[in-house]
Amino acid sequence: MAGDSNGDDKELSPITPRELTLNEPDEKQVQESGIVATRYQGPIPPPEMLPALERVKPGLADRVITMAENAQ
């Protein structure tokens, strides 16, 4: 409790950013990033894209195919 003095009070020292890392001090960290782009031509997306459309909104893949069928 505040105001209690039991002798366990210790001054905390600041932590440096290096102490926060889990790596050894001499180990270099490497970060990689990239962009993947997919492009298709035509009214219907490739089959491997249809599950992604379903994750966005159930029934969306069917709606896209129906729109493509009606556009012809």
KARARA-V629910 format. One record per residue. N is the residue number from 1. RES is the residue in one small letter. PSI is psi in whole degrees, 0 to 359 (NA if undefined). Layout:
# KARARA-V629910
n | res | psi
N | RES | PSI
N | RES | PSI
This chain:
# KARARA-V629910
n | res | psi
1 | m | 158
2 | a | 137
3 | g | 341
4 | d | 138
5 | s | 103
6 | n | 11
7 | g | 358
8 | d | 359
9 | d | 122
10 | k | 145
11 | e | 130
12 | l | 134
13 | s | 151
14 | p | 150
15 | i | 131
16 | t | 156
17 | p | 324
18 | r | 326
19 | e | 340
20 | l | 342
21 | t | 151
22 | l | 353
23 | n | 161
24 | e | 150
25 | p | 326
26 | d | 354
27 | e | 132
28 | k | 140
29 | q | 138
30 | v | 130
31 | q | 135
32 | e | 146
33 | s | 161
34 | g | 169
35 | i | 134
36 | v | 126
37 | a | 141
38 | t | 138
39 | r | 140
40 | y | 160
41 | q | 135
42 | g | 173
43 | p | 339
44 | i | 128
45 | p | 160
46 | p | 153
47 | p | 325
48 | e | 347
49 | m | 341
50 | l | 318
51 | p | 327
52 | a | 322
53 | l | 322
54 | e | 328
55 | r | 328
56 | v | 311
57 | k | 120
58 | p | 133
59 | g | 353
60 | l | 321
61 | a | 316
62 | d | 321
63 | r | 320
64 | v | 316
65 | i | 318
66 | t | 318
67 | m | 319
68 | a | 321
69 | e | 321
70 | n | 340
71 | a | 343
72 | q | NA
